[in-house]
Amino acid sequence: MNYERMGYGRKLISLVQYLYTKPEQVAGCRFITVDAVNDKDKKAISFYQNIGFRFMTDDDENSETRYMAFDLLSMQI
C-alpha cells in the first residue's frame, strides 16, 4: 500500500517534535535528522523542506540521499 499524501509522515514528525519540546522533557535532543531520498521528483526533499527541515551540507547534492535536519530550538515553547 502506498502511504504517500495521507498525512502519516507529517503526524510522525509532529509527534517527535512534541515529545522533545514539551516542558517536562528530560532527554537531551536538539535535532531531528533524516536522509531524504534525492530522486528526480524531489518529493521527499520537498516534504521535509515544507515542514522546516534544512540541508546540512551541499556536498551531497548529487547523492542518492540528502542529509537534512530540523532544529527543535526553533519551536521555543
N, CA, C, O and CB atoms as a CASP TS submission, in Angstrom:
PFRMAT TS
TARGET T0000
AUTHOR 0000-0000-0000
METHOD Language model
MODEL 1
PARENT N/A
ATOM      1  N   MET     1       0.843  -1.192   0.000  1.00  0.00           N
ATOM      2  CA  MET     1       0.000   0.000   0.000  1.00  0.00           C
ATOM      3  C   MET     1       0.882   1.247   0.000  1.00  0.00           C
ATOM      4  O   MET     1       1.911   1.291   0.675  1.00  0.00           O
ATOM      5  CB  MET     1      -0.956   0.003   1.225  1.00  0.00           C
ATOM      6  N   ASN     2       0.480   2.230  -0.744  1.00  0.00           N
ATOM      7  CA  ASN     2       1.199   3.494  -0.816  1.00  0.00           C
ATOM      8  C   ASN     2       0.623   4.447   0.231  1.00  0.00           C
ATOM      9  O   ASN     2      -0.571   4.745   0.214  1.00  0.00           O
ATOM     10  CB  ASN     2       1.107   4.112  -2.248  1.00  0.00           C
ATOM     11  N   TYR     3       1.465   4.917   1.133  1.00  0.00           N
ATOM     12  CA  TYR     3       1.010   5.787   2.211  1.00  0.00           C
ATOM     13  C   TYR     3       1.298   7.264   1.947  1.00  0.00           C
ATOM     14  O   TYR     3       1.103   8.102   2.827  1.00  0.00           O
ATOM     15  CB  TYR     3       1.659   5.372   3.503  1.00  0.00           C
ATOM     16  N   GLU     4       1.763   7.586   0.734  1.00  0.00           N
ATOM     17  CA  GLU     4       2.058   8.976   0.413  1.00  0.00           C
ATOM     18  C   GLU     4       0.781   9.804   0.404  1.00  0.00           C
ATOM     19  O   GLU     4      -0.289   9.326   0.027  1.00  0.00           O
ATOM     20  CB  GLU     4       2.768   9.079  -0.940  1.00  0.00           C
ATOM     21  N   ARG     5       0.920  11.065   0.832  1.00  0.00           N
ATOM     22  CA  ARG     5      -0.150  12.051   0.802  1.00  0.00           C
ATOM     23  C   ARG     5      -1.341  11.685   1.695  1.00  0.00           C
ATOM     24  O   ARG     5      -2.467  12.118   1.449  1.00  0.00           O
ATOM     25  CB  ARG     5      -0.621  12.231  -0.611  1.00  0.00           C
ATOM     26  N   MET     6      -1.082  10.886   2.729  1.00  0.00           N
ATOM     27  CA  MET     6      -2.137  10.521   3.668  1.00  0.00           C
ATOM     28  C   MET     6      -1.935  11.203   5.025  1.00  0.00           C
ATOM     29  O   MET     6      -2.754  11.036   5.929  1.00  0.00           O
ATOM     30  CB  MET     6      -2.184   8.999   3.845  1.00  0.00           C
ATOM     31  N   GLY     7      -0.864  11.959   5.171  1.00  0.00           N
ATOM     32  CA  GLY     7      -0.629  12.712   6.389  1.00  0.00           C
ATOM     33  C   GLY     7       0.152  11.985   7.471  1.00  0.00           C
ATOM     34  O   GLY     7       0.420  12.557   8.527  1.00  0.00           O
ATOM     35  N   TYR     8       0.522  10.730   7.225  1.00  0.00           N
ATOM     36  CA  TYR     8       1.230   9.955   8.250  1.00  0.00           C
ATOM     37  C   TYR     8       2.617  10.516   8.550  1.00  0.00           C
ATOM     38  O   TYR     8       3.014  10.592   9.712  1.00  0.00           O
ATOM     39  CB  TYR     8       1.353   8.506   7.812  1.00  0.00           C
ATOM     40  N   GLY     9       3.344  10.902   7.532  1.00  0.00           N
ATOM     41  CA  GLY     9       4.691  11.439   7.735  1.00  0.00           C
ATOM     42  C   GLY     9       4.666  12.701   8.576  1.00  0.00           C
ATOM     43  O   GLY     9       5.457  12.847   9.508  1.00  0.00           O
ATOM     44  N   ARG    10       3.768  13.610   8.253  1.00  0.00           N
ATOM     45  CA  ARG    10       3.651  14.861   8.999  1.00  0.00           C
ATOM     46  C   ARG    10       3.243  14.590  10.448  1.00  0.00           C
ATOM     47  O   ARG    10       3.736  15.247  11.365  1.00  0.00           O
ATOM     48  CB  ARG    10       2.630  15.797   8.325  1.00  0.00           C
ATOM     49  N   LYS    11       2.348  13.626  10.655  1.00  0.00           N
ATOM     50  CA  LYS    11       1.918  13.287  12.020  1.00  0.00           C
ATOM     51  C   LYS    11       3.065  12.692  12.831  1.00  0.00           C
ATOM     52  O   LYS    11       3.218  13.007  14.011  1.00  0.00           O
ATOM     53  CB  LYS    11       0.741  12.300  11.981  1.00  0.00           C
ATOM     54  N   LEU    12       3.861  11.843  12.213  1.00  0.00           N
ATOM     55  CA  LEU    12       5.003  11.249  12.914  1.00  0.00           C
ATOM     56  C   LEU    12       6.028  12.306  13.314  1.00  0.00           C
ATOM     57  O   LEU    12       6.520  12.302  14.442  1.00  0.00           O
ATOM     58  CB  LEU    12       5.668  10.188  12.038  1.00  0.00           C
ATOM     59  N   ILE    13       6.346  13.199  12.402  1.00  0.00           N
ATOM     60  CA  ILE    13       7.295  14.262  12.713  1.00  0.00           C
ATOM     61  C   ILE    13       6.726  15.163  13.808  1.00  0.00           C
ATOM     62  O   ILE    13       7.452  15.556  14.721  1.00  0.00           O
ATOM     63  CB  ILE    13       7.627  15.086  11.446  1.00  0.00           C
ATOM     64  N   SER    14       5.442  15.494  13.728  1.00  0.00           N
ATOM     65  CA  SER    14       4.804  16.330  14.754  1.00  0.00           C
ATOM     66  C   SER    14       4.857  15.666  16.125  1.00  0.00           C
ATOM     67  O   SER    14       5.075  16.340  17.132  1.00  0.00           O
ATOM     68  CB  SER    14       3.348  16.621  14.373  1.00  0.00           C
ATOM     69  N   LEU    15       4.660  14.360  16.171  1.00  0.00           N
ATOM     70  CA  LEU    15       4.727  13.631  17.436  1.00  0.00           C
ATOM     71  C   LEU    15       6.132  13.722  18.034  1.00  0.00           C
ATOM     72  O   LEU    15       6.276  13.993  19.226  1.00  0.00           O
ATOM     73  CB  LEU    15       4.328  12.157  17.231  1.00  0.00           C
ATOM     74  N   VAL    16       7.149  13.501  17.235  1.00  0.00           N
ATOM     75  CA  VAL    16       8.525  13.596  17.722  1.00  0.00           C
ATOM     76  C   VAL    16       8.821  15.023  18.188  1.00  0.00           C
ATOM     77  O   VAL    16       9.444  15.220  19.232  1.00  0.00           O
ATOM     78  CB  VAL    16       9.526  13.168  16.617  1.00  0.00           C
ATOM     79  N   GLN    17       8.377  16.012  17.419  1.00  0.00           N
ATOM     80  CA  GLN    17       8.583  17.405  17.817  1.00  0.00           C
ATOM     81  C   GLN    17       7.921  17.679  19.166  1.00  0.00           C
ATOM     82  O   GLN    17       8.514  18.323  20.031  1.00  0.00           O
ATOM     83  CB  GLN    17       8.026  18.363  16.744  1.00  0.00           C
ATOM     84  N   TYR    18       6.716  17.199  19.342  1.00  0.00           N
ATOM     85  CA  TYR    18       6.003  17.402  20.608  1.00  0.00           C
ATOM     86  C   TYR    18       6.731  16.717  21.763  1.00  0.00           C
ATOM     87  O   TYR    18       6.956  17.323  22.811  1.00  0.00           O
ATOM     88  CB  TYR    18       4.563  16.871  20.504  1.00  0.00           C
ATOM     89  N   LEU    19       7.096  15.456  21.564  1.00  0.00           N
ATOM     90  CA  LEU    19       7.726  14.691  22.640  1.00  0.00           C
ATOM     91  C   LEU    19       9.024  15.319  23.119  1.00  0.00           C
ATOM     92  O   LEU    19       9.353  15.237  24.302  1.00  0.00           O
ATOM     93  CB  LEU    19       7.989  13.278  22.183  1.00  0.00           C
ATOM     94  N   TYR    20       9.767  15.949  22.208  1.00  0.00           N
ATOM     95  CA  TYR    20      11.058  16.504  22.591  1.00  0.00           C
ATOM     96  C   TYR    20      11.043  18.011  22.846  1.00  0.00           C
ATOM     97  O   TYR    20      12.100  18.616  23.026  1.00  0.00           O
ATOM     98  CB  TYR    20      12.052  16.201  21.531  1.00  0.00           C
ATOM     99  N   THR    21       9.872  18.616  22.863  1.00  0.00           N
ATOM    100  CA  THR    21       9.802  20.044  23.191  1.00  0.00           C
ATOM    101  C   THR    21       8.825  20.337  24.327  1.00  0.00           C
ATOM    102  O   THR    21       8.692  21.490  24.737  1.00  0.00           O
ATOM    103  CB  THR    21       9.400  20.837  21.962  1.00  0.00           C
ATOM    104  N   LYS    22       8.142  19.317  24.842  1.00  0.00           N
ATOM    105  CA  LYS    22       7.216  19.586  25.945  1.00  0.00           C
ATOM    106  C   LYS    22       8.016  19.958  27.201  1.00  0.00           C
ATOM    107  O   LYS    22       9.144  19.493  27.370  1.00  0.00           O
ATOM    108  CB  LYS    22       6.299  18.345  26.219  1.00  0.00           C
ATOM    109  N   PRO    23       7.456  20.777  28.067  1.00  0.00           N
ATOM    110  CA  PRO    23       8.195  21.305  29.223  1.00  0.00           C
ATOM    111  C   PRO    23       8.839  20.247  30.134  1.00  0.00           C
ATOM    112  O   PRO    23       9.926  20.476  30.663  1.00  0.00           O
ATOM    113  CB  PRO    23       7.273  22.136  30.041  1.00  0.00           C
ATOM    114  N   GLU    24       8.196  19.119  30.318  1.00  0.00           N
ATOM    115  CA  GLU    24       8.738  18.102  31.221  1.00  0.00           C
ATOM    116  C   GLU    24       9.742  17.163  30.533  1.00  0.00           C
ATOM    117  O   GLU    24      10.177  16.181  31.134  1.00  0.00           O
ATOM    118  CB  GLU    24       7.601  17.286  31.806  1.00  0.00           C
ATOM    119  N   GLN    25      10.108  17.456  29.292  1.00  0.00           N
ATOM    120  CA  GLN    25      11.067  16.635  28.553  1.00  0.00           C
ATOM    121  C   GLN    25      12.425  16.673  29.246  1.00  0.00           C
ATOM    122  O   GLN    25      12.934  17.747  29.566  1.00  0.00           O
ATOM    123  CB  GLN    25      11.193  17.120  27.086  1.00  0.00           C
ATOM    124  N   VAL    26      13.004  15.510  29.473  1.00  0.00           N
ATOM    125  CA  VAL    26      14.299  15.445  30.149  1.00  0.00           C
ATOM    126  C   VAL    26      15.411  14.888  29.255  1.00  0.00           C
ATOM    127  O   VAL    26      16.581  14.932  29.635  1.00  0.00           O
ATOM    128  CB  VAL    26      14.181  14.597  31.394  1.00  0.00           C
ATOM    129  N   ALA    27      15.068  14.371  28.091  1.00  0.00           N
ATOM    130  CA  ALA    27      16.094  13.846  27.188  1.00  0.00           C
ATOM    131  C   ALA    27      16.792  14.997  26.477  1.00  0.00           C
ATOM    132  O   ALA    27      16.178  16.022  26.182  1.00  0.00           O
ATOM    133  CB  ALA    27      15.477  12.868  26.158  1.00  0.00           C
ATOM    134  N   GLY    28      18.063  14.818  26.210  1.00  0.00           N
ATOM    135  CA  GLY    28      18.831  15.853  25.539  1.00  0.00           C
ATOM    136  C   GLY    28      18.804  15.676  24.034  1.00  0.00           C
ATOM    137  O   GLY    28      19.706  15.058  23.469  1.00  0.00           O
ATOM    138  N   CYS    29      17.799  16.202  23.384  1.00  0.00           N
ATOM    139  CA  CYS    29      17.676  16.089  21.934  1.00  0.00           C
ATOM    140  C   CYS    29      17.458  17.484  21.360  1.00  0.00           C
ATOM    141  O   CYS    29      16.572  18.212  21.808  1.00  0.00           O
ATOM    142  CB  CYS    29      16.508  15.128  21.534  1.00  0.00           C
ATOM    143  N   ARG    30      18.261  17.852  20.376  1.00  0.00           N
ATOM    144  CA  ARG    30      18.091  19.167  19.771  1.00  0.00           C
ATOM    145  C   ARG    30      17.692  19.081  18.308  1.00  0.00           C
ATOM    146  O   ARG    30      16.938  19.926  17.824  1.00  0.00           O
ATOM    147  CB  ARG    30      19.362  19.965  19.903  1.00  0.00           C
ATOM    148  N   PHE    31      18.185  18.074  17.595  1.00  0.00           N
ATOM    149  CA  PHE    31      17.915  17.975  16.163  1.00  0.00           C
ATOM    150  C   PHE    31      17.212  16.667  15.821  1.00  0.00           C
ATOM    151  O   PHE    31      17.475  15.625  16.422  1.00  0.00           O
ATOM    152  CB  PHE    31      19.214  18.092  15.370  1.00  0.00           C
ATOM    153  N   ILE    32      16.311  16.745  14.840  1.00  0.00           N
ATOM    154  CA  ILE    32      15.765  15.559  14.187  1.00  0.00           C
ATOM    155  C   ILE    32      16.479  15.506  12.846  1.00  0.00           C
ATOM    156  O   ILE    32      16.470  16.490  12.106  1.00  0.00           O
ATOM    157  CB  ILE    32      14.162  15.613  14.031  1.00  0.00           C
ATOM    158  N   THR    33      17.092  14.384  12.521  1.00  0.00           N
ATOM    159  CA  THR    33      17.820  14.280  11.258  1.00  0.00           C
ATOM    160  C   THR    33      17.229  13.185  10.380  1.00  0.00           C
ATOM    161  O   THR    33      16.690  12.194  10.873  1.00  0.00           O
ATOM    162  CB  THR    33      19.307  14.006  11.515  1.00  0.00           C
ATOM    163  N   VAL    34      17.340  13.381   9.079  1.00  0.00           N
ATOM    164  CA  VAL    34      16.860  12.402   8.107  1.00  0.00           C
ATOM    165  C   VAL    34      17.834  12.345   6.933  1.00  0.00           C
ATOM    166  O   VAL    34      18.578  13.293   6.679  1.00  0.00           O
ATOM    167  CB  VAL    34      15.424  12.756   7.618  1.00  0.00           C
ATOM    168  N   ASP    35      17.816  11.241   6.239  1.00  0.00           N
ATOM    169  CA  ASP    35      18.469  11.106   4.940  1.00  0.00           C
ATOM    170  C   ASP    35      17.340  11.029   3.922  1.00  0.00           C
ATOM    171  O   ASP    35      16.787   9.955   3.687  1.00  0.00           O
ATOM    172  CB  ASP    35      19.429   9.830   4.870  1.00  0.00           C
ATOM    173  N   ALA    36      17.002  12.148   3.325  1.00  0.00           N
ATOM    174  CA  ALA    36      15.885  12.219   2.390  1.00  0.00           C
ATOM    175  C   ALA    36      16.304  11.701   1.023  1.00  0.00           C
ATOM    176  O   ALA    36      17.364  12.061   0.510  1.00  0.00           O
ATOM    177  CB  ALA    36      15.361  13.657   2.279  1.00  0.00           C
ATOM    178  N   VAL    37      15.470  10.859   0.443  1.00  0.00           N
ATOM    179  CA  VAL    37      15.751  10.309  -0.884  1.00  0.00           C
ATOM    180  C   VAL    37      15.810  11.450  -1.890  1.00  0.00           C
ATOM    181  O   VAL    37      14.915  12.293  -1.948  1.00  0.00           O
ATOM    182  CB  VAL    37      14.673   9.260  -1.300  1.00  0.00           C
ATOM    183  N   ASN    38      16.870  11.462  -2.672  1.00  0.00           N
ATOM    184  CA  ASN    38      17.133  12.527  -3.641  1.00  0.00           C
ATOM    185  C   ASN    38      16.839  12.012  -5.044  1.00  0.00           C
ATOM    186  O   ASN    38      17.747  11.866  -5.863  1.00  0.00           O
ATOM    187  CB  ASN    38      18.603  13.030  -3.535  1.00  0.00           C
ATOM    188  N   ASP    39      15.547  11.736  -5.321  1.00  0.00           N
ATOM    189  CA  ASP    39      15.185  11.235  -6.652  1.00  0.00           C
ATOM    190  C   ASP    39      14.837  12.399  -7.577  1.00  0.00           C
ATOM    191  O   ASP    39      14.871  13.558  -7.164  1.00  0.00           O
ATOM    192  CB  ASP    39      13.996  10.247  -6.560  1.00  0.00           C
ATOM    193  N   LYS    40      14.507  12.090  -8.810  1.00  0.00           N
ATOM    194  CA  LYS    40      14.262  13.149  -9.794  1.00  0.00           C
ATOM    195  C   LYS    40      13.051  14.013  -9.453  1.00  0.00           C
ATOM    196  O   LYS    40      13.016  15.189  -9.815  1.00  0.00           O
ATOM    197  CB  LYS    40      14.070  12.541 -11.162  1.00  0.00           C
ATOM    198  N   ASP    41      12.059  13.452  -8.762  1.00  0.00           N
ATOM    199  CA  ASP    41      10.860  14.224  -8.405  1.00  0.00           C
ATOM    200  C   ASP    41      11.056  15.085  -7.166  1.00  0.00           C
ATOM    201  O   ASP    41      10.309  16.039  -6.951  1.00  0.00           O
ATOM    202  CB  ASP    41       9.694  13.289  -8.180  1.00  0.00           C
ATOM    203  N   LYS    42      12.054  14.760  -6.350  1.00  0.00           N
ATOM    204  CA  LYS    42      12.370  15.517  -5.130  1.00  0.00           C
ATOM    205  C   LYS    42      11.186  15.576  -4.160  1.00  0.00           C
ATOM    206  O   LYS    42      11.065  16.533  -3.395  1.00  0.00           O
ATOM    207  CB  LYS    42      12.804  16.936  -5.495  1.00  0.00           C
ATOM    208  N   LYS    43      10.306  14.557  -4.185  1.00  0.00           N
ATOM    209  CA  LYS    43       9.132  14.573  -3.304  1.00  0.00           C
ATOM    210  C   LYS    43       9.516  14.523  -1.840  1.00  0.00           C
ATOM    211  O   LYS    43       8.977  15.279  -1.032  1.00  0.00           O
ATOM    212  CB  LYS    43       8.219  13.409  -3.627  1.00  0.00           C
ATOM    213  N   ALA    44      10.435  13.650  -1.489  1.00  0.00           N
ATOM    214  CA  ALA    44      10.833  13.533  -0.078  1.00  0.00           C
ATOM    215  C   ALA    44      11.518  14.809   0.390  1.00  0.00           C
ATOM    216  O   ALA    44      11.241  15.301   1.484  1.00  0.00           O
ATOM    217  CB  ALA    44      11.770  12.322   0.127  1.00  0.00           C
ATOM    218  N   ILE    45      12.395  15.336  -0.420  1.00  0.00           N
ATOM    219  CA  ILE    45      13.099  16.559  -0.055  1.00  0.00           C
ATOM    220  C   ILE    45      12.111  17.711   0.112  1.00  0.00           C
ATOM    221  O   ILE    45      12.208  18.471   1.076  1.00  0.00           O
ATOM    222  CB  ILE    45      14.159  16.910  -1.114  1.00  0.00           C
ATOM    223  N   SER    46      11.179  17.845  -0.798  1.00  0.00           N
ATOM    224  CA  SER    46      10.164  18.906  -0.702  1.00  0.00           C
ATOM    225  C   SER    46       9.323  18.742   0.555  1.00  0.00           C
ATOM    226  O   SER    46       9.014  19.724   1.231  1.00  0.00           O
ATOM    227  CB  SER    46       9.256  18.900  -1.945  1.00  0.00           C
ATOM    228  N   PHE    47       8.946  17.493   0.875  1.00  0.00           N
ATOM    229  CA  PHE    47       8.165  17.233   2.085  1.00  0.00           C
ATOM    230  C   PHE    47       8.901  17.750   3.318  1.00  0.00           C
ATOM    231  O   PHE    47       8.331  18.485   4.125  1.00  0.00           O
ATOM    232  CB  PHE    47       7.876  15.726   2.229  1.00  0.00           C
ATOM    233  N   TYR    48      10.162  17.366   3.459  1.00  0.00           N
ATOM    234  CA  TYR    48      10.919  17.777   4.637  1.00  0.00           C
ATOM    235  C   TYR    48      11.168  19.285   4.660  1.00  0.00           C
ATOM    236  O   TYR    48      11.115  19.900   5.725  1.00  0.00           O
ATOM    237  CB  TYR    48      12.244  17.034   4.689  1.00  0.00           C
ATOM    238  N   GLN    49      11.436  19.879   3.516  1.00  0.00           N
ATOM    239  CA  GLN    49      11.622  21.329   3.475  1.00  0.00           C
ATOM    240  C   GLN    49      10.346  22.059   3.903  1.00  0.00           C
ATOM    241  O   GLN    49      10.412  23.060   4.618  1.00  0.00           O
ATOM    242  CB  GLN    49      12.038  21.774   2.062  1.00  0.00           C
ATOM    243  N   ASN    50       9.207  21.567   3.473  1.00  0.00           N
ATOM    244  CA  ASN    50       7.931  22.207   3.802  1.00  0.00           C
ATOM    245  C   ASN    50       7.611  22.168   5.290  1.00  0.00           C
ATOM    246  O   ASN    50       6.835  22.992   5.773  1.00  0.00           O
ATOM    247  CB  ASN    50       6.815  21.546   3.036  1.00  0.00           C
ATOM    248  N   ILE    51       8.192  21.232   6.021  1.00  0.00           N
ATOM    249  CA  ILE    51       7.923  21.182   7.462  1.00  0.00           C
ATOM    250  C   ILE    51       9.118  21.676   8.284  1.00  0.00           C
ATOM    251  O   ILE    51       9.197  21.435   9.489  1.00  0.00           O
ATOM    252  CB  ILE    51       7.563  19.754   7.879  1.00  0.00           C
ATOM    253  N   GLY    52      10.040  22.367   7.622  1.00  0.00           N
ATOM    254  CA  GLY    52      11.089  23.069   8.355  1.00  0.00           C
ATOM    255  C   GLY    52      12.462  22.444   8.382  1.00  0.00           C
ATOM    256  O   GLY    52      13.362  22.992   9.018  1.00  0.00           O
ATOM    257  N   PHE    53      12.663  21.320   7.720  1.00  0.00           N
ATOM    258  CA  PHE    53      13.991  20.709   7.666  1.00  0.00           C
ATOM    259  C   PHE    53      14.871  21.497   6.696  1.00  0.00           C
ATOM    260  O   PHE    53      14.387  22.042   5.704  1.00  0.00           O
ATOM    261  CB  PHE    53      13.900  19.212   7.235  1.00  0.00           C
ATOM    262  N   ARG    54      16.170  21.550   6.998  1.00  0.00           N
ATOM    263  CA  ARG    54      17.136  22.257   6.165  1.00  0.00           C
ATOM    264  C   ARG    54      18.307  21.334   5.838  1.00  0.00           C
ATOM    265  O   ARG    54      18.631  20.425   6.602  1.00  0.00           O
ATOM    266  CB  ARG    54      17.635  23.543   6.871  1.00  0.00           C
ATOM    267  N   PHE    55      18.932  21.585   4.693  1.00  0.00           N
ATOM    268  CA  PHE    55      20.101  20.798   4.302  1.00  0.00           C
ATOM    269  C   PHE    55      21.245  21.078   5.262  1.00  0.00           C
ATOM    270  O   PHE    55      21.459  22.218   5.674  1.00  0.00           O
ATOM    271  CB  PHE    55      20.523  21.113   2.845  1.00  0.00           C
ATOM    272  N   MET    56      21.970  20.038   5.609  1.00  0.00           N
ATOM    273  CA  MET    56      23.114  20.182   6.499  1.00  0.00           C
ATOM    274  C   MET    56      24.396  20.446   5.722  1.00  0.00           C
ATOM    275  O   MET    56      25.360  20.976   6.276  1.00  0.00           O
ATOM    276  CB  MET    56      23.272  18.938   7.357  1.00  0.00           C
ATOM    277  N   THR    57      24.416  20.083   4.455  1.00  0.00           N
ATOM    278  CA  THR    57      25.597  20.284   3.616  1.00  0.00           C
ATOM    279  C   THR    57      25.167  20.317   2.159  1.00  0.00           C
ATOM    280  O   THR    57      24.100  19.815   1.806  1.00  0.00           O
ATOM    281  CB  THR    57      26.655  19.168   3.854  1.00  0.00           C
ATOM    282  N   ASP    58      25.996  20.907   1.320  1.00  0.00           N
ATOM    283  CA  ASP    58      25.758  20.868  -0.123  1.00  0.00           C
ATOM    284  C   ASP    58      26.597  19.779  -0.778  1.00  0.00           C
ATOM    285  O   ASP    58      26.468  19.531  -1.977  1.00  0.00           O
ATOM    286  CB  ASP    58      26.070  22.233  -0.757  1.00  0.00           C
ATOM    287  N   ASP    59      27.454  19.130   0.000  1.00  0.00           N
ATOM    288  CA  ASP    59      28.333  18.091  -0.538  1.00  0.00           C
ATOM    289  C   ASP    59      27.567  16.876  -1.059  1.00  0.00           C
ATOM    290  O   ASP    59      28.092  16.123  -1.879  1.00  0.00           O
ATOM    291  CB  ASP    59      29.312  17.650   0.523  1.00  0.00           C
ATOM    292  N   ASP    60      26.320  16.675  -0.590  1.00  0.00           N
ATOM    293  CA  ASP    60      25.547  15.506  -1.003  1.00  0.00           C
ATOM    294  C   ASP    60      24.466  15.851  -2.032  1.00  0.00           C
ATOM    295  O   ASP    60      23.519  15.088  -2.228  1.00  0.00           O
ATOM    296  CB  ASP    60      24.908  14.858   0.209  1.00  0.00           C
ATOM    297  N   GLU    61      24.615  16.994  -2.680  1.00  0.00           N
ATOM    298  CA  GLU    61      23.601  17.478  -3.621  1.00  0.00           C
ATOM    299  C   GLU    61      23.304  16.478  -4.738  1.00  0.00           C
ATOM    300  O   GLU    61      22.162  16.392  -5.190  1.00  0.00           O
ATOM    301  CB  GLU    61      24.049  18.791  -4.227  1.00  0.00           C
ATOM    302  N   ASN    62      24.291  15.732  -5.185  1.00  0.00           N
ATOM    303  CA  ASN    62      24.098  14.763  -6.266  1.00  0.00           C
ATOM    304  C   ASN    62      24.108  13.322  -5.770  1.00  0.00           C
ATOM    305  O   ASN    62      24.247  12.394  -6.568  1.00  0.00           O
ATOM    306  CB  ASN    62      25.171  14.942  -7.315  1.00  0.00           C
ATOM    307  N   SER    63      23.964  13.129  -4.479  1.00  0.00           N
ATOM    308  CA  SER    63      23.948  11.791  -3.890  1.00  0.00           C
ATOM    309  C   SER    63      22.537  11.206  -3.914  1.00  0.00           C
ATOM    310  O   SER    63      21.566  11.899  -4.219  1.00  0.00           O
ATOM    311  CB  SER    63      24.481  11.833  -2.447  1.00  0.00           C
ATOM    312  N   GLU    64      22.446   9.914  -3.586  1.00  0.00           N
ATOM    313  CA  GLU    64      21.138   9.244  -3.515  1.00  0.00           C
ATOM    314  C   GLU    64      20.242   9.836  -2.439  1.00  0.00           C
ATOM    315  O   GLU    64      19.021   9.877  -2.592  1.00  0.00           O
ATOM    316  CB  GLU    64      21.325   7.761  -3.255  1.00  0.00           C
ATOM    317  N   THR    65      20.849  10.292  -1.354  1.00  0.00           N
ATOM    318  CA  THR    65      20.095  10.895  -0.264  1.00  0.00           C
ATOM    319  C   THR    65      20.718  12.229   0.129  1.00  0.00           C
ATOM    320  O   THR    65      21.900  12.478  -0.108  1.00  0.00           O
ATOM    321  CB  THR    65      20.038   9.948   0.948  1.00  0.00           C
ATOM    322  N   ARG    66      19.892  13.081   0.736  1.00  0.00           N
ATOM    323  CA  ARG    66      20.370  14.371   1.247  1.00  0.00           C
ATOM    324  C   ARG    66      20.210  14.368   2.753  1.00  0.00           C
ATOM    325  O   ARG    66      19.158  13.987   3.265  1.00  0.00           O
ATOM    326  CB  ARG    66      19.596  15.572   0.604  1.00  0.00           C
ATOM    327  N   TYR    67      21.240  14.790   3.466  1.00  0.00           N
ATOM    328  CA  TYR    67      21.232  14.874   4.916  1.00  0.00           C
ATOM    329  C   TYR    67      20.522  16.172   5.307  1.00  0.00           C
ATOM    330  O   TYR    67      20.963  17.263   4.945  1.00  0.00           O
ATOM    331  CB  TYR    67      22.688  14.818   5.499  1.00  0.00           C
ATOM    332  N   MET    68      19.419  16.042   6.050  1.00  0.00           N
ATOM    333  CA  MET    68      18.620  17.198   6.443  1.00  0.00           C
ATOM    334  C   MET    68      18.349  17.140   7.942  1.00  0.00           C
ATOM    335  O   MET    68      18.345  16.065   8.540  1.00  0.00           O
ATOM    336  CB  MET    68      17.291  17.250   5.647  1.00  0.00           C
ATOM    337  N   ALA    69      18.123  18.305   8.542  1.00  0.00           N
ATOM    338  CA  ALA    69      17.876  18.354   9.980  1.00  0.00           C
ATOM    339  C   ALA    69      16.834  19.415  10.308  1.00  0.00           C
ATOM    340  O   ALA    69      16.674  20.406   9.596  1.00  0.00           O
ATOM    341  CB  ALA    69      19.179  18.636  10.742  1.00  0.00           C
ATOM    342  N   PHE    70      16.132  19.172  11.409  1.00  0.00           N
ATOM    343  CA  PHE    70      15.184  20.131  11.966  1.00  0.00           C
ATOM    344  C   PHE    70      15.681  20.498  13.353  1.00  0.00           C
ATOM    345  O   PHE    70      15.912  19.619  14.183  1.00  0.00           O
ATOM    346  CB  PHE    70      13.721  19.551  12.012  1.00  0.00           C
ATOM    347  N   ASP    71      15.847  21.788  13.610  1.00  0.00           N
ATOM    348  CA  ASP    71      16.326  22.265  14.898  1.00  0.00           C
ATOM    349  C   ASP    71      15.138  22.460  15.847  1.00  0.00           C
ATOM    350  O   ASP    71      14.315  23.352  15.640  1.00  0.00           O
ATOM    351  CB  ASP    71      17.123  23.588  14.731  1.00  0.00           C
ATOM    352  N   LEU    72      15.052  21.641  16.866  1.00  0.00           N
ATOM    353  CA  LEU    72      13.937  21.714  17.815  1.00  0.00           C
ATOM    354  C   LEU    72      13.917  23.029  18.584  1.00  0.00           C
ATOM    355  O   LEU    72      12.873  23.417  19.109  1.00  0.00           O
ATOM    356  CB  LEU    72      14.008  20.555  18.793  1.00  0.00           C
ATOM    357  N   LEU    73      15.041  23.716  18.657  1.00  0.00           N
ATOM    358  CA  LEU    73      15.052  25.020  19.331  1.00  0.00           C
ATOM    359  C   LEU    73      14.215  26.059  18.574  1.00  0.00           C
ATOM    360  O   LEU    73      13.823  27.078  19.142  1.00  0.00           O
ATOM    361  CB  LEU    73      16.495  25.524  19.480  1.00  0.00           C
ATOM    362  N   SER    74      13.947  25.797  17.300  1.00  0.00           N
ATOM    363  CA  SER    74      13.115  26.719  16.526  1.00  0.00           C
ATOM    364  C   SER    74      11.656  26.662  16.971  1.00  0.00           C
ATOM    365  O   SER    74      10.839  27.477  16.543  1.00  0.00           O
ATOM    366  CB  SER    74      13.218  26.399  15.034  1.00  0.00           C
ATOM    367  N   MET    75      11.337  25.703  17.825  1.00  0.00           N
ATOM    368  CA  MET    75       9.975  25.547  18.346  1.00  0.00           C
ATOM    369  C   MET    75       9.911  26.002  19.800  1.00  0.00           C
ATOM    370  O   MET    75       9.263  25.347  20.617  1.00  0.00           O
ATOM    371  CB  MET    75       9.506  24.077  18.223  1.00  0.00           C
ATOM    372  N   GLN    76      10.552  27.084  20.134  1.00  0.00           N
ATOM    373  CA  GLN    76      10.578  27.587  21.509  1.00  0.00           C
ATOM    374  C   GLN    76       9.179  27.593  22.106  1.00  0.00           C
ATOM    375  O   GLN    76       8.223  28.053  21.483  1.00  0.00           O
ATOM    376  CB  GLN    76      11.178  28.998  21.558  1.00  0.00           C
ATOM    377  N   ILE    77       9.078  27.077  23.318  1.00  0.00           N
ATOM    378  CA  ILE    77       7.775  26.995  23.992  1.00  0.00           C
ATOM    379  C   ILE    77       7.518  28.285  24.749  1.00  0.00           C
ATOM    380  O   ILE    77       6.476  28.430  25.388  1.00  0.00           O
ATOM    381  CB  ILE    77       7.716  25.776  24.957  1.00  0.00           C
TER
END
